[in-house]
Amino acid sequence: MSLELLSTIAAVGTFVVIAATAIAAIIQLRHLRSSNQISAIGGVQAAIESAEFEAARRFIQNDLPRLMREPHFAERAEKRVLDNELSPVQLIGNVYESLGIFCKYGIIDKAVACDLFSGPILSSWTALIPFLAIRRRCLDAPALWENFEFLAVLCEDFEMRHPDGAYPKWARRINIGESDPARPPQTLNRQ
């Protein structure tokens, strides 16, 4: 074997080793990104499913509209730091603001976030629009909770694309008897 042939074989071998290393690194980075995304989603999910967050959601749905009708409510809403009674509003806004940032920068996949949380995000956003309008105007802060707004837009778009839910079109469904409540659900015959 000539020296040139050996040199060529060594160069090709080196190229193969470098290419395999690069592919392994890309795969490892994808796994790391997925792991980071799972961790971020887990943190957000823990916050959203906490008793404090659920109480805050009930507050913005049930109590905030009544409070906003009180004569001097705008004075309370225009303060930089909200009083204790309005702290649930801050909790909701800040959690969804963070989730919006995670989605905006690709830390959490937008479709995953919308599939998991679009219902509570949109109901919270809708409940907070009048309050947020006061805060943005009084504080001269048009960017206040802009990432929460971005997240709400993503969720609206997601729900428009999936009006009947996001169940995979390629997956079969199990008949659970929804069309006729008197008829028992059909089950698979397993023997």
N, C-alpha and C positions, 0 to 999 in steps of 0.2 A: 504494500500500500504506500502510495506516495505521501509526502509530507503535506502537499496541498489538499489532498483528499481528507487526511486526518484533521487538518485545520478547519475544513469546511464542515465536517461531521461534528467537531467540537463547537463550532459557531452555531450550528443548527440545534445541537443539544442544549447549549446555553440559552438560546432563544426559547426553546420549549420549556425549560425550567423557569425562565422569567415570565413567560406567558401564563404558565400554570400558577405561579405565585401571584400574579396580578389577578387572575380569575378567583383564586381562593380569597384574596384580600377584598375583592368586590363582594363576594358572597358573605364574608364575615361582616363587612360594613352594613349590608342589607339586614343581616340578623341583628346587629347592634341597633340599627335604626328601628327595627320592629320591636325590639326589647324596650328601647326608650319610649316608643309610642305606647306600648302596653302599660308601662309605668306611669306615663303622663295621664292616660285615660283612666287608669286605676285611681290616681289621686283626684281627678276631677269627679269621677263617679262616686268616690267616698264622700266628697263634699256635697254633691247634689243629693245623695241618698241619706245624708245625716238628718237627725231629728231637728236640728237648728235650722237647716236649709228648708225643710218641709214646713216648719212653723213660719219661716220668712215668706215662703210662697203663699201660704194661707193668709198672712198679713197683707201682702200686696193685692191679693184677690178680694179679700173681704173687708179689711179695715182701712186701707189707704184711700179708696174712693170716698168713704165717709169723712175721713180727716181732711181730704182736699176740698171739701165743701165748707169747712170751717172758715170764718171770716179772715183770720190772720195766718192762714196756712202758708201763703207765699213767702212771708217773712221767715218762717221756719225752713222752708225749702231752699232759700237763697243763701243760707249759711254754708260756708266751706265744709265745716264738720257738722254732720247731722246730729240731732239730739238722740238720746237713747231710744225713744219711741220709734224713730225712723231708721234706726240702725239695721233692721231687717232689709230695708230697701238697698242700703249700701252693700250688704252681704250678697244679695242676688246680683246686683250690678257688677260687683267686683269679680265674682266667680265666673260669670258669663263673659266679662271683659277678658279675663285670663284665658278662657277657652277660645275666645275669638282670636286672641294673639297666637295661641298655639296652632290654630287652623291657618291663620294668615301666613305664618312662617313655615308651615309644613311639618311641625313637630307632631301634630295629630292630623291624620287624614280627614279632609273636610267631609267626605261621604260617610265615614265611620262616625264622626261626631254628630252629623245630622241624623243618621239612622238610629243612633242611640238616644239622642236628646232633643230632637226637633219639637216634640210636643211641649215639654216644659219650657224650652227656650222661647217658643213663639207665644205661649200663654203668658209668660213673664214679661216678654217684650211688650205685648199688647197692653197689659195691665200697667206698665210703667211709662208708656208714651206720654200721657198728660203730665206726670211728675217730671220726666226728663225734659219736656219742653220748657217747663218753668225753670228748672235748674240751668239748662243751656242758655236761656234768655237772661235770667237774673245774674248769673255768674259770668256772662259773656264768654261762655265756653262751648263753642259749637262742636268741639271734638270730644266732649264728655261722653264716655262709654261708646266711642265710635267702633271699637272692636266687637262690642256686644251687638251693635247695630249691624255690622258686617256679618256676624254670626246669624242674626235673625234673617238677613237677606239670603244667606246660604240655605237656611232651613226652609224659607218660603219657596225658593227655587227647587229644593229637594222634594218638598211636598207637592209642588206642581208637576214635577216629573214622575212622582209616585203617588197619584191620588188615591189608589186602593192599597197602599202599603208597598213595601220594598221586597216582598217575597220574591225569590228568584223565579223568573218566568219558565225556566227550564226544569224546575223541580215540581214533581207531582204534589198535589195536596191531599190531605186526608179529610174525607167527608165527616164533619162533626155534627151534622143534622141541623144546621142553622136555618135551612129553608123551611122546615116543618118541625116545630118544637114537639109535636106529638109523636114524631117518628124517631126512634132511637138512632144514635150515630152508628154508622157502619164501621166495623173494625176488620182488620186483616185476619184471615183464618190461619192461625199458626198451629201446626201440629207436630 
